[in-house]
Amino acid sequence: MIDFETYHEVRRCRDQLRLNAVQIAAKLGLDIKTVRKWLAKKRYEPRSRPARRASKLDPYKPTILAWLEKYPYSGVQILQRLRADHGYTGGKSVLHDYLRTVRPVRHEGFLKLAFEPGDCLQVDWGTHGLIKVGETVRKLHYFAAVLCYSRLLYALVLP
């Protein structure tokens, strides 16, 4: 299937440049059968999309929405309940795809902390790399403290 612009380029090559189908195929990088097919057509005809098929889940969608309004069921819980109570025979991927469309988008949860001056201090201790002290090689240790209110940092490097 070619797009609208390519169709008109094929027609232009034939009508204005007087190229044959083999030359057009070589110039545009298309198969010779494709070029012949589109030269035979009087106008561009886009590929029609197939009609949407009914899903096995369609009869259960109102029930699922009602359940989700009452309870925060997971997809597995809904699948188990559909199969046990309603005789659902469809797959779980169809159900999960549908649930992604009807559930509200989850926002990342966070808790904003607020501290008074001098109320809290966060401390960290770690090692990073090696340092030569005299004849020996030692790990480089560091200590860091951050005041939660002002974000003032204190760092100390210990050999």
KOLDREN-24612 format. One line per 10 residues: number of its first residue (from 1); for each residue x, y, z of N, C-alpha, C, O. Coordinates in nm, 2 decimals, always signed. Layout:
REM residues N
NUM> X Y Z X Y Z X Y Z X Y Z  ... $
END
This chain:
REM residues 159
1> +0.08 -0.12 +0.00 +0.00 +0.00 +0.00 +0.09 +0.12 +0.00 +0.18 +0.14 +0.08  +0.06 +0.21 -0.09 +0.14 +0.34 -0.10 +0.05 +0.45 -0.05 -0.07 +0.44 -0.05  +0.12 +0.56 -0.01 +0.04 +0.68 +0.03 +0.01 +0.77 -0.09 +0.05 +0.74 -0.20  -0.07 +0.87 -0.05 -0.12 +0.96 -0.16 -0.01 +1.03 -0.24 -0.02 +1.04 -0.36  +0.10 +1.07 -0.17 +0.21 +1.14 -0.23 +0.28 +1.05 -0.33 +0.32 +1.09 -0.44  +0.30 +0.93 -0.29 +0.37 +0.83 -0.37 +0.29 +0.80 -0.50 +0.34 +0.78 -0.61  +0.16 +0.79 -0.48 +0.07 +0.76 -0.59 +0.09 +0.87 -0.70 +0.10 +0.85 -0.82  +0.08 +1.00 -0.65 +0.10 +1.11 -0.75 +0.24 +1.12 -0.81 +0.25 +1.16 -0.92  +0.34 +1.07 -0.73 +0.47 +1.07 -0.79 +0.48 +0.97 -0.90 +0.55 +0.99 -1.00  +0.42 +0.85 -0.88 +0.41 +0.75 -0.98 +0.34 +0.80 -1.11 +0.39 +0.78 -1.22 $
11> +0.23 +0.87 -1.09 +0.16 +0.92 -1.20 +0.24 +1.03 -1.27 +0.24 +1.04 -1.40  +0.31 +1.12 -1.20 +0.39 +1.22 -1.25 +0.51 +1.16 -1.34 +0.54 +1.21 -1.45  +0.57 +1.06 -1.28 +0.68 +1.00 -1.36 +0.63 +0.94 -1.49 +0.70 +0.95 -1.59  +0.51 +0.89 -1.50 +0.46 +0.83 -1.62 +0.41 +0.95 -1.71 +0.44 +0.94 -1.83  +0.33 +1.04 -1.66 +0.27 +1.14 -1.75 +0.37 +1.25 -1.79 +0.37 +1.29 -1.91  +0.45 +1.30 -1.70 +0.54 +1.41 -1.73 +0.68 +1.37 -1.78 +0.74 +1.42 -1.87  +0.74 +1.27 -1.71 +0.87 +1.23 -1.74 +0.87 +1.11 -1.85 +0.98 +1.08 -1.89  +0.76 +1.06 -1.88 +0.74 +0.96 -1.98 +0.82 +0.83 -1.95 +0.89 +0.77 -2.04  +0.83 +0.79 -1.82 +0.90 +0.67 -1.78 +0.80 +0.55 -1.79 +0.68 +0.57 -1.77  +0.85 +0.43 -1.81 +0.77 +0.31 -1.81 +0.77 +0.26 -1.67 +0.84 +0.31 -1.58 $
21> +0.69 +0.15 -1.65 +0.67 +0.10 -1.52 +0.80 +0.05 -1.45 +0.82 +0.06 -1.33  +0.88 -0.02 -1.53 +1.01 -0.07 -1.48 +1.10 +0.05 -1.43 +1.16 +0.04 -1.33  +1.11 +0.16 -1.51 +1.19 +0.27 -1.47 +1.13 +0.34 -1.35 +1.20 +0.39 -1.26  +1.00 +0.35 -1.34 +0.93 +0.42 -1.22 +0.97 +0.33 -1.10 +1.00 +0.39 -0.99  +0.95 +0.20 -1.11 +0.98 +0.12 -0.99 +1.13 +0.13 -0.95 +1.15 +0.14 -0.83  +1.22 +0.14 -1.04 +1.36 +0.16 -1.00 +1.38 +0.29 -0.94 +1.46 +0.31 -0.84  +1.32 +0.40 -1.00 +1.34 +0.53 -0.95 +1.29 +0.55 -0.81 +1.35 +0.62 -0.72  +1.17 +0.50 -0.78 +1.10 +0.52 -0.65 +1.12 +0.41 -0.55 +1.08 +0.42 -0.44  +1.19 +0.30 -0.59 +1.22 +0.19 -0.50 +1.10 +0.11 -0.47 +1.08 +0.06 -0.36  +1.01 +0.10 -0.57 +0.88 +0.02 -0.55 +0.89 -0.11 -0.63 +0.97 -0.12 -0.72 $
31> +0.81 -0.20 -0.59 +0.80 -0.33 -0.67 +0.72 -0.30 -0.80 +0.63 -0.21 -0.81  +0.76 -0.37 -0.91 +0.70 -0.34 -1.04 +0.55 -0.37 -1.04 +0.47 -0.31 -1.11  +0.51 -0.48 -0.96 +0.36 -0.51 -0.95 +0.29 -0.39 -0.89 +0.17 -0.36 -0.93  +0.35 -0.33 -0.79 +0.28 -0.22 -0.72 +0.26 -0.10 -0.82 +0.16 -0.04 -0.82  +0.37 -0.07 -0.89 +0.36 +0.04 -0.99 +0.26 +0.01 -1.09 +0.18 +0.10 -1.12  +0.25 -0.11 -1.15 +0.15 -0.14 -1.25 +0.01 -0.14 -1.19 -0.08 -0.09 -1.26  -0.01 -0.18 -1.07 -0.14 -0.18 -1.01 -0.19 -0.03 -0.99 -0.30 +0.00 -1.02  -0.10 +0.06 -0.95 -0.14 +0.20 -0.93 -0.15 +0.28 -1.06 -0.23 +0.38 -1.06  -0.08 +0.24 -1.16 -0.09 +0.30 -1.29 -0.23 +0.27 -1.35 -0.28 +0.35 -1.43  -0.28 +0.15 -1.32 -0.40 +0.11 -1.38 -0.52 +0.17 -1.32 -0.63 +0.18 -1.38 $
41> -0.51 +0.23 -1.20 -0.62 +0.29 -1.13 -0.63 +0.44 -1.17 -0.53 +0.51 -1.19  -0.75 +0.48 -1.19 -0.78 +0.62 -1.23 -0.76 +0.72 -1.12 -0.73 +0.84 -1.15  -0.77 +0.68 -1.00 -0.75 +0.77 -0.88 -0.71 +0.69 -0.76 -0.71 +0.57 -0.76  -0.66 +0.77 -0.66 -0.61 +0.71 -0.54 -0.72 +0.65 -0.45 -0.82 +0.72 -0.43  -0.71 +0.53 -0.41 -0.81 +0.47 -0.33 -0.74 +0.42 -0.20 -0.67 +0.32 -0.21  -0.76 +0.49 -0.09 -0.69 +0.44 +0.03 -0.75 +0.30 +0.08 -0.87 +0.27 +0.05  -0.67 +0.23 +0.15 -0.72 +0.10 +0.20 -0.83 +0.12 +0.30 -0.81 +0.20 +0.40  -0.94 +0.05 +0.29 -1.05 +0.07 +0.38 -1.01 -0.02 +0.51 -0.95 -0.12 +0.50  -1.05 +0.04 +0.62 -1.03 -0.03 +0.75 -1.14 -0.14 +0.77 -1.25 -0.11 +0.74  -1.10 -0.25 +0.82 -1.21 -0.35 +0.85 -1.30 -0.30 +0.96 -1.26 -0.23 +1.05 $
51> -1.42 -0.35 +0.96 -1.52 -0.31 +1.06 -1.47 -0.37 +1.20 -1.41 -0.48 +1.20  -1.50 -0.29 +1.30 -1.46 -0.34 +1.44 -1.54 -0.46 +1.48 -1.67 -0.45 +1.48  -1.47 -0.56 +1.52 -1.54 -0.68 +1.56 -1.59 -0.67 +1.71 -1.53 -0.59 +1.79  -1.69 -0.74 +1.74 -1.74 -0.74 +1.88 -1.64 -0.82 +1.97 -1.59 -0.92 +1.92  -1.63 -0.78 +2.09 -1.54 -0.84 +2.18 -1.62 -0.93 +2.27 -1.74 -0.91 +2.29  -1.56 -1.04 +2.33 -1.63 -1.12 +2.42 -1.66 -1.04 +2.55 -1.74 -1.08 +2.63  -1.58 -0.93 +2.57 -1.60 -0.86 +2.69 -1.71 -0.76 +2.68 -1.76 -0.71 +2.79  -1.76 -0.72 +2.56 -1.86 -0.62 +2.54 -1.99 -0.64 +2.63 -2.03 -0.54 +2.69  -2.05 -0.76 +2.65 -2.17 -0.77 +2.73 -2.14 -0.74 +2.88 -2.23 -0.71 +2.96  -2.01 -0.75 +2.92 -1.98 -0.74 +3.07 -1.93 -0.60 +3.10 -1.91 -0.57 +3.22 $
61> -1.91 -0.51 +3.01 -1.86 -0.38 +3.04 -1.94 -0.30 +3.14 -1.88 -0.24 +3.23  -2.07 -0.29 +3.12 -2.15 -0.22 +3.23 -2.13 -0.28 +3.37 -2.13 -0.20 +3.46  -2.13 -0.41 +3.38 -2.11 -0.47 +3.51 -1.97 -0.44 +3.57 -1.96 -0.41 +3.69  -1.87 -0.44 +3.48 -1.74 -0.40 +3.53 -1.73 -0.26 +3.58 -1.68 -0.23 +3.68  -1.79 -0.17 +3.51 -1.80 -0.03 +3.55 -1.87 -0.01 +3.68 -1.83 +0.07 +3.77  -1.98 -0.09 +3.70 -2.05 -0.08 +3.83 -1.97 -0.13 +3.94 -1.96 -0.07 +4.05  -1.89 -0.24 +3.92 -1.80 -0.29 +4.02 -1.70 -0.19 +4.06 -1.67 -0.17 +4.18  -1.64 -0.13 +3.96 -1.53 -0.03 +3.98 -1.57 +0.09 +4.05 -1.50 +0.16 +4.12  -1.70 +0.13 +4.03 -1.75 +0.25 +4.11 -1.77 +0.22 +4.25 -1.75 +0.31 +4.34  -1.80 +0.09 +4.29 -1.82 +0.05 +4.43 -1.69 +0.02 +4.50 -1.67 +0.06 +4.61 $
71> -1.61 -0.06 +4.43 -1.49 -0.12 +4.49 -1.36 -0.10 +4.41 -1.38 -0.10 +4.28  -1.25 -0.09 +4.47 -1.12 -0.08 +4.39 -1.07 -0.22 +4.35 -0.95 -0.25 +4.39  -1.14 -0.30 +4.28 -1.10 -0.43 +4.24 -0.98 -0.43 +4.15 -0.96 -0.33 +4.07  -0.89 -0.53 +4.16 -0.78 -0.54 +4.06 -0.83 -0.61 +3.94 -0.94 -0.67 +3.94  -0.75 -0.62 +3.84 -0.79 -0.69 +3.72 -0.81 -0.84 +3.74 -0.90 -0.89 +3.68  -0.72 -0.90 +3.82 -0.74 -1.04 +3.85 -0.86 -1.07 +3.92 -0.93 -1.17 +3.90  -0.90 -0.98 +4.02 -1.02 -1.00 +4.09 -1.15 -0.99 +4.00 -1.24 -1.07 +4.01  -1.14 -0.90 +3.91 -1.26 -0.88 +3.82 -1.27 -1.00 +3.73 -1.37 -1.05 +3.70  -1.15 -1.05 +3.68 -1.15 -1.17 +3.59 -1.21 -1.29 +3.67 -1.29 -1.36 +3.61  -1.16 -1.31 +3.79 -1.21 -1.43 +3.87 -1.36 -1.42 +3.89 -1.44 -1.52 +3.88 $
81> -1.41 -1.30 +3.92 -1.55 -1.28 +3.95 -1.63 -1.30 +3.82 -1.74 -1.35 +3.82  -1.58 -1.25 +3.71 -1.66 -1.26 +3.58 -1.67 -1.41 +3.54 -1.77 -1.46 +3.50  -1.56 -1.48 +3.56 -1.56 -1.62 +3.52 -1.65 -1.71 +3.62 -1.72 -1.79 +3.57  -1.65 -1.67 +3.75 -1.72 -1.75 +3.85 -1.87 -1.72 +3.84 -1.96 -1.81 +3.84  -1.91 -1.59 +3.84 -2.05 -1.55 +3.85 -2.12 -1.53 +3.71 -2.24 -1.55 +3.70  -2.04 -1.50 +3.61 -2.11 -1.47 +3.48 -2.07 -1.56 +3.37 -2.12 -1.54 +3.26  -1.98 -1.65 +3.39 -1.94 -1.74 +3.28 -1.86 -1.68 +3.17 -1.87 -1.72 +3.05  -1.78 -1.58 +3.20 -1.69 -1.51 +3.10 -1.59 -1.61 +3.05 -1.52 -1.68 +3.13  -1.57 -1.62 +2.92 -1.47 -1.72 +2.86 -1.36 -1.65 +2.79 -1.27 -1.71 +2.73  -1.36 -1.51 +2.79 -1.25 -1.44 +2.72 -1.12 -1.44 +2.80 -1.11 -1.50 +2.91 $
91> -1.02 -1.38 +2.74 -0.89 -1.38 +2.80 -0.87 -1.26 +2.89 -0.95 -1.16 +2.90  -0.76 -1.27 +2.97 -0.73 -1.16 +3.06 -0.67 -1.04 +3.00 -0.68 -0.93 +3.05  -0.60 -1.05 +2.89 -0.54 -0.94 +2.82 -0.64 -0.84 +2.77 -0.62 -0.72 +2.77  -0.75 -0.89 +2.72 -0.86 -0.81 +2.67 -0.92 -0.73 +2.79 -0.95 -0.61 +2.77  -0.94 -0.79 +2.90 -0.99 -0.73 +3.02 -0.89 -0.62 +3.07 -0.94 -0.51 +3.10  -0.77 -0.65 +3.08 -0.67 -0.55 +3.13 -0.66 -0.43 +3.03 -0.64 -0.32 +3.08  -0.66 -0.46 +2.90 -0.66 -0.34 +2.81 -0.78 -0.25 +2.83 -0.77 -0.13 +2.83  -0.90 -0.31 +2.85 -1.02 -0.23 +2.88 -1.01 -0.16 +3.01 -1.04 -0.04 +3.02  -0.95 -0.22 +3.11 -0.94 -0.16 +3.24 -0.85 -0.04 +3.24 -0.87 +0.06 +3.31  -0.74 -0.04 +3.15 -0.65 +0.07 +3.13 -0.72 +0.19 +3.08 -0.69 +0.30 +3.11 $
101> -0.83 +0.17 +3.00 -0.90 +0.28 +2.94 -1.00 +0.34 +3.03 -1.03 +0.46 +3.02  -1.06 +0.26 +3.12 -1.17 +0.31 +3.21 -1.12 +0.36 +3.34 -1.19 +0.44 +3.41  -1.01 +0.31 +3.39 -0.96 +0.35 +3.52 -0.90 +0.49 +3.51 -0.84 +0.52 +3.41  -0.92 +0.57 +3.62 -0.85 +0.70 +3.61 -0.70 +0.68 +3.62 -0.65 +0.58 +3.68  -0.62 +0.77 +3.57 -0.48 +0.77 +3.57 -0.43 +0.79 +3.72 -0.47 +0.88 +3.79  -0.35 +0.70 +3.76 -0.29 +0.71 +3.89 -0.18 +0.81 +3.89 -0.09 +0.80 +3.81  -0.19 +0.90 +3.99 -0.08 +0.99 +4.01 +0.02 +0.94 +4.11 -0.02 +0.87 +4.20  +0.14 +0.98 +4.09 +0.24 +0.93 +4.18 +0.22 +0.99 +4.32 +0.20 +1.11 +4.34  +0.21 +0.90 +4.42 +0.19 +0.95 +4.55 +0.31 +1.00 +4.62 +0.42 +0.95 +4.60  +0.30 +1.11 +4.69 +0.41 +1.16 +4.77 +0.36 +1.23 +4.89 +0.24 +1.28 +4.89 $
111> +0.44 +1.25 +4.98 +0.41 +1.32 +5.11 +0.51 +1.43 +5.12 +0.63 +1.41 +5.13  +0.45 +1.55 +5.12 +0.54 +1.67 +5.13 +0.57 +1.70 +5.28 +0.47 +1.72 +5.36  +0.69 +1.69 +5.32 +0.73 +1.71 +5.46 +0.77 +1.86 +5.48 +0.83 +1.92 +5.39  +0.73 +1.91 +5.59 +0.77 +2.05 +5.63 +0.83 +2.05 +5.77 +0.77 +1.98 +5.86  +0.94 +2.11 +5.78 +1.01 +2.11 +5.91 +1.04 +2.26 +5.95 +1.05 +2.35 +5.87  +1.04 +2.28 +6.08 +1.08 +2.41 +6.14 +1.23 +2.42 +6.15 +1.30 +2.31 +6.14  +1.28 +2.54 +6.15 +1.43 +2.55 +6.16 +1.49 +2.48 +6.28 +1.44 +2.49 +6.39  +1.59 +2.40 +6.26 +1.66 +2.33 +6.36 +1.58 +2.20 +6.41 +1.62 +2.14 +6.51  +1.47 +2.17 +6.34 +1.39 +2.06 +6.38 +1.45 +1.92 +6.34 +1.43 +1.82 +6.41  +1.51 +1.91 +6.23 +1.55 +1.79 +6.17 +1.68 +1.80 +6.10 +1.71 +1.90 +6.04 $
121> +1.76 +1.69 +6.10 +1.89 +1.68 +6.03 +1.90 +1.55 +5.97 +1.88 +1.45 +6.04  +1.93 +1.54 +5.84 +1.95 +1.41 +5.77 +2.10 +1.38 +5.76 +2.18 +1.47 +5.72  +2.14 +1.26 +5.80 +2.28 +1.23 +5.80 +2.31 +1.11 +5.71 +2.23 +1.02 +5.70  +2.43 +1.11 +5.64 +2.46 +1.00 +5.56 +2.61 +0.97 +5.57 +2.69 +1.07 +5.60  +2.65 +0.85 +5.56 +2.79 +0.81 +5.57 +2.82 +0.71 +5.46 +2.74 +0.63 +5.43  +2.94 +0.73 +5.39 +2.97 +0.64 +5.29 +3.12 +0.63 +5.25 +3.20 +0.70 +5.32  +3.15 +0.55 +5.15 +3.29 +0.54 +5.11 +3.29 +0.56 +4.96 +3.19 +0.53 +4.89  +3.40 +0.62 +4.91 +3.41 +0.64 +4.76 +3.56 +0.64 +4.73 +3.63 +0.73 +4.77  +3.60 +0.55 +4.65 +3.74 +0.55 +4.59 +3.84 +0.52 +4.70 +3.82 +0.48 +4.81  +3.97 +0.53 +4.65 +4.08 +0.51 +4.73 +4.17 +0.63 +4.74 +4.17 +0.71 +4.64 $
131> +4.25 +0.64 +4.85 +4.34 +0.75 +4.86 +4.47 +0.70 +4.92 +4.47 +0.61 +5.01  +4.58 +0.75 +4.87 +4.71 +0.71 +4.92 +4.75 +0.79 +5.04 +4.76 +0.92 +5.03  +4.78 +0.73 +5.15 +4.82 +0.80 +5.27 +4.96 +0.73 +5.31 +4.96 +0.62 +5.36  +5.06 +0.81 +5.28 +5.20 +0.76 +5.31 +5.23 +0.64 +5.22 +5.22 +0.65 +5.09  +5.26 +0.53 +5.28 +5.29 +0.40 +5.20 +5.16 +0.32 +5.18 +5.17 +0.22 +5.10  +5.05 +0.35 +5.24 +4.93 +0.26 +5.23 +4.82 +0.33 +5.15 +4.82 +0.45 +5.13  +4.73 +0.25 +5.10 +4.62 +0.29 +5.02 +4.50 +0.27 +5.11 +4.47 +0.15 +5.15  +4.41 +0.37 +5.13 +4.30 +0.35 +5.22 +4.17 +0.40 +5.14 +4.18 +0.47 +5.04  +4.06 +0.35 +5.19 +3.93 +0.39 +5.13 +3.90 +0.53 +5.18 +3.94 +0.57 +5.29  +3.84 +0.61 +5.09 +3.80 +0.74 +5.13 +3.66 +0.74 +5.18 +3.57 +0.71 +5.12 $
141> +3.65 +0.78 +5.31 +3.52 +0.78 +5.38 +3.47 +0.93 +5.38 +3.55 +1.02 +5.39  +3.34 +0.94 +5.38 +3.28 +1.08 +5.39 +3.16 +1.07 +5.49 +3.09 +0.97 +5.50  +3.13 +1.19 +5.54 +3.02 +1.21 +5.63 +2.95 +1.33 +5.58 +3.01 +1.44 +5.54  +2.82 +1.33 +5.56 +2.74 +1.44 +5.51 +2.61 +1.46 +5.60 +2.55 +1.36 +5.64  +2.58 +1.58 +5.63 +2.46 +1.62 +5.70 +2.39 +1.73 +5.63 +2.46 +1.83 +5.59  +2.26 +1.72 +5.62 +2.18 +1.82 +5.56 +2.07 +1.87 +5.66 +2.00 +1.79 +5.71  +2.06 +2.00 +5.68 +1.95 +2.05 +5.76 +1.82 +2.05 +5.67 +1.82 +2.10 +5.56  +1.72 +2.00 +5.73 +1.60 +1.98 +5.65 +1.53 +2.11 +5.61 +1.47 +2.12 +5.50  +1.53 +2.21 +5.70 +1.46 +2.33 +5.67 +1.54 +2.42 +5.57 +1.48 +2.46 +5.47  +1.67 +2.44 +5.59 +1.74 +2.53 +5.50 +1.82 +2.46 +5.39 +1.87 +2.52 +5.30 $
151> +1.83 +2.33 +5.40 +1.90 +2.24 +5.30 +2.05 +2.28 +5.30 +2.12 +2.25 +5.21  +2.10 +2.33 +5.42 +2.24 +2.36 +5.43 +2.31 +2.23 +5.45 +2.28 +2.14 +5.53  +2.42 +2.21 +5.37 +2.50 +2.09 +5.37 +2.63 +2.10 +5.44 +2.70 +2.20 +5.43  +2.66 +2.00 +5.52 +2.79 +1.99 +5.59 +2.85 +1.86 +5.55 +2.79 +1.76 +5.56  +2.97 +1.87 +5.49 +3.04 +1.75 +5.45 +3.18 +1.74 +5.50 +3.24 +1.84 +5.52  +3.22 +1.62 +5.54 +3.35 +1.60 +5.60 +3.41 +1.47 +5.54 +3.34 +1.37 +5.53  +3.53 +1.49 +5.48 +3.60 +1.37 +5.42 +3.70 +1.32 +5.52 +3.78 +1.40 +5.57  +3.70 +1.19 +5.54 +3.79 +1.13 +5.64 +3.87 +1.02 +5.56 +3.82 +0.93 +5.50  +4.01 +1.03 +5.57 +4.09 +0.93 +5.50 +4.10 +0.80 +5.58 +4.16 +0.71 +5.54 $
END
